[in-house]
Amino acid sequence: MNIEDVRRRAFAMPLTNPAYPPGPYRFVDREFFIVTYRSDPDALRAVVPAPLEIAEPIVKYEFIRMPDSTGFGDYTESGQVIPVRFQGQVGGYVHAMYLDDEAPIAGGRELWGFPKKLASPSLKVEKDTLVGRLAYGSIEVAIATMGYKHRKLDIAPIKAAIAAPNFLLKIVPHVDGTARICELVRYFCEDVTVKGAWTGPAALELFHHALAPVAQLPVLEVVSGLHVVSDLTLGLGTVVHDYLA
């Protein structure tokens, strides 16, 4: 393989058998279970990177079931998103994500900078209850429950919320171990279709774990539970701040 071949073919690791194909990445019947809760403002300030600003001491704990995604297949993820402001624009900072599939872990980290780690999340209906669980190894670190489809919601504000900007901290190390890329990335979910949205009584328990520290953003009060089924395209990102410039 000559130098031009390498330049032409190289878009992801490994060179001759990339972990994921080129986008765009379309998700069909993507299912969200989101518990919004009030947390400790000091704990939030300790993890949200400037120039992002904390809008209020709120965290959205998410379980996301993705049975049909272009290039990434069938997988589930779980994590925490923190509402923030950037230059007057309201969005969400993706603080932590845990999922069970190699391709979206590699693609998410390499392309956008999603903070993804390998774990075992699940989302399913158990009789009258929507249940989300996250296990890191053999240890359960998050359990969320909600009454299943107790009340239907207007889909217009839900669609607007899904289409709002999201922010990531993309870090790529140099071969000497220093940071070669350290950027604040903004991305959007595009071509969003909300097929249904519901709410009900919700609860969330987080448990301390050294390598899955979701409980470092403690649950002080559950604000709401949300269950959404949608189709969307995960848009590619843009760099809005370069920490190494």
C-alpha positions in Angstrom: 0.0 0.0 0.0 1.6 3.3 -1.1 1.4 6.6 0.6 -1.5 7.8 -1.6 -3.4 4.7 -0.8 -3.0 5.3 2.9 -4.1 8.9 2.6 -7.2 7.8 0.6 -8.2 5.0 2.8 -7.4 6.2 6.3 -10.5 7.6 8.1 -10.7 5.3 11.2 -8.7 2.7 13.1 -7.6 0.1 12.1 -6.6 1.1 8.6 -7.5 -2.1 6.7 -10.6 -3.0 8.8 -12.1 0.1 10.5 -14.3 -0.4 13.6 -17.2 1.5 12.0 -18.2 2.8 8.5 -18.3 6.4 7.3 -21.6 8.3 8.2 -24.2 9.6 8.2 -25.6 7.6 11.1 -29.3 7.1 11.2 -31.2 5.8 14.2 -34.7 4.2 13.9 -36.9 3.6 16.9 -34.4 5.1 19.2 -35.9 4.9 22.7 -35.0 7.4 25.5 -35.7 7.1 29.2 -34.6 10.3 30.9 -34.8 11.0 34.6 -34.2 14.7 35.3 -32.9 15.4 38.8 -31.6 18.2 40.9 -28.0 17.9 42.0 -25.2 19.6 44.0 -24.1 22.8 42.3 -20.5 22.5 43.5 -20.3 18.9 42.1 -21.5 20.2 38.7 -19.0 23.1 38.7 -16.2 20.6 39.3 -16.9 18.6 36.1 -18.3 21.1 33.6 -15.4 22.7 31.6 -15.3 26.4 30.8 -16.3 28.2 28.7 -19.5 26.3 29.2 -21.7 27.7 32.0 -24.1 25.7 34.2 -27.7 26.8 33.5 -29.0 25.4 36.8 -28.1 22.5 39.1 -29.9 19.9 37.0 -28.7 16.6 35.5 -30.5 14.4 33.0 -29.8 10.7 33.6 -30.4 8.8 30.3 -30.9 5.3 29.2 -31.1 5.0 25.4 -32.1 1.9 23.5 -30.9 1.8 19.9 -32.2 -1.4 18.1 -31.5 -0.1 14.5 -28.5 2.3 13.9 -26.6 2.7 10.6 -23.1 1.3 11.0 -23.3 0.7 14.7 -26.0 -2.0 14.9 -28.1 -2.8 18.0 -26.9 -1.5 21.3 -27.9 0.3 24.5 -26.2 3.2 26.4 -26.6 5.1 29.6 -25.1 8.3 31.0 -25.4 11.8 32.3 -26.1 15.1 30.4 -25.9 18.5 32.1 -27.9 21.5 30.9 -25.4 24.3 30.0 -25.1 27.6 28.2 -22.5 28.5 25.6 -22.3 32.1 24.3 -26.0 32.5 25.2 -27.0 29.2 23.5 -28.7 26.7 25.7 -27.8 23.0 25.2 -26.5 19.9 27.0 -23.0 18.9 28.0 -22.5 15.1 27.7 -20.6 14.3 30.9 -20.5 10.4 30.9 -21.7 7.5 28.7 -21.6 3.8 29.2 -22.5 1.3 26.5 -22.2 -2.3 25.4 -20.9 -2.2 21.8 -17.4 -1.7 20.4 -18.3 0.1 17.2 -20.2 3.1 18.7 -17.6 3.3 21.5 -14.8 3.7 18.9 -16.8 5.9 16.6 -18.2 8.1 19.3 -14.9 8.7 20.9 -12.9 9.1 17.6 -15.3 11.3 15.6 -17.1 13.5 18.2 -15.4 12.9 21.5 -18.2 11.2 23.3 -17.0 10.1 26.8 -17.8 6.5 26.2 -16.8 3.5 28.3 -17.7 -0.2 28.1 -20.4 -1.3 30.5 -23.7 -3.2 30.6 -26.8 -0.9 30.4 -30.3 -2.1 29.8 -33.7 -0.7 29.2 -36.9 -2.7 29.2 -40.5 -2.8 30.4 -41.2 -5.0 33.5 -44.9 -5.4 33.7 -46.2 -1.9 34.5 -42.7 -0.3 34.9 -40.1 1.1 32.6 -36.8 0.0 34.0 -33.2 1.2 33.2 -30.2 -0.4 34.7 -26.4 0.2 34.4 -23.9 -2.4 35.6 -20.1 -1.8 35.4 -18.7 -5.4 35.5 -20.7 -7.2 38.2 -21.6 -4.0 40.1 -24.9 -2.2 39.5 -24.3 1.5 39.6 -27.6 3.0 38.4 -31.3 2.0 38.6 -34.1 4.1 37.2 -37.8 3.3 37.1 -40.9 5.1 35.8 -44.6 4.2 35.5 -45.1 2.9 31.9 -46.9 5.5 29.7 -49.0 7.0 32.4 -49.5 10.3 30.5 -48.9 11.2 26.9 -47.0 14.4 26.2 -47.0 17.0 23.4 -44.2 16.0 21.0 -43.4 19.5 19.8 -41.3 20.6 22.9 -39.7 17.1 23.0 -38.6 17.4 19.4 -37.2 20.8 20.0 -35.2 19.5 23.0 -33.7 16.6 21.0 -32.7 19.0 18.3 -31.0 21.4 20.7 -27.2 21.7 20.6 -25.0 19.3 22.6 -21.4 19.8 23.7 -18.5 17.4 24.1 -14.9 17.6 25.3 -12.9 15.8 22.6 -9.4 14.6 23.8 -7.0 12.8 21.6 -3.5 12.1 23.1 -0.2 12.5 21.2 2.2 9.6 20.9 4.2 11.1 23.9 1.1 11.0 26.1 0.4 14.7 26.0 -2.9 16.1 24.6 -2.7 16.5 20.8 -6.4 17.5 20.5 -8.4 19.1 23.3 -11.5 20.8 21.9 -15.0 21.7 22.8 -17.3 20.2 20.1 -20.9 21.1 19.3 -23.2 18.7 17.5 -26.9 18.4 16.7 -29.4 15.6 16.2 -31.0 16.1 12.8 -34.1 15.0 10.8 -35.8 14.2 14.1 -39.2 12.4 14.1 -40.8 11.9 17.5 -43.1 8.9 17.4 -44.3 9.2 21.0 -43.6 10.8 24.3 -44.9 9.9 27.8 -44.3 10.7 31.5 -45.1 9.1 34.8 -43.8 8.8 38.4 -40.1 8.3 38.3 -37.3 7.3 40.7 -33.5 7.1 40.3 -30.8 5.5 42.5 -27.0 5.9 41.9 -24.3 3.9 43.5 -20.6 4.8 44.0 -18.0 3.0 41.8 -14.4 4.0 41.4 -14.5 3.7 37.6 -18.1 4.6 36.9 -18.6 7.6 39.2 -22.2 8.5 38.3 -23.0 9.0 42.0 -20.5 11.9 42.1 -23.4 14.0 40.8 -25.8 13.0 43.6 -29.6 12.8 43.3 -31.1 15.5 45.6 -34.5 15.5 44.1 -36.2 13.8 41.1 -37.8 16.5 38.9 -39.4 14.4 36.1 -39.3 11.2 34.1 -39.6 11.1 30.3 -40.0 8.2 27.8 -39.5 9.0 24.1 -39.4 6.9 20.9 -37.9 8.7 17.9 -36.0 8.5 14.6 -33.0 10.8 14.1 -29.7 11.3 12.4 -26.6 12.0 14.5 -25.0 15.0 12.9 -21.3 15.4 12.8 -19.7 18.1 15.0 -18.0 21.5 14.8 -15.2 22.8 17.0 -16.3 25.8 19.0 -13.3 26.1 21.4 -9.7 24.9 21.1 -8.1 24.6 24.5 -4.6 24.2 23.0 -4.8 27.2 20.7 
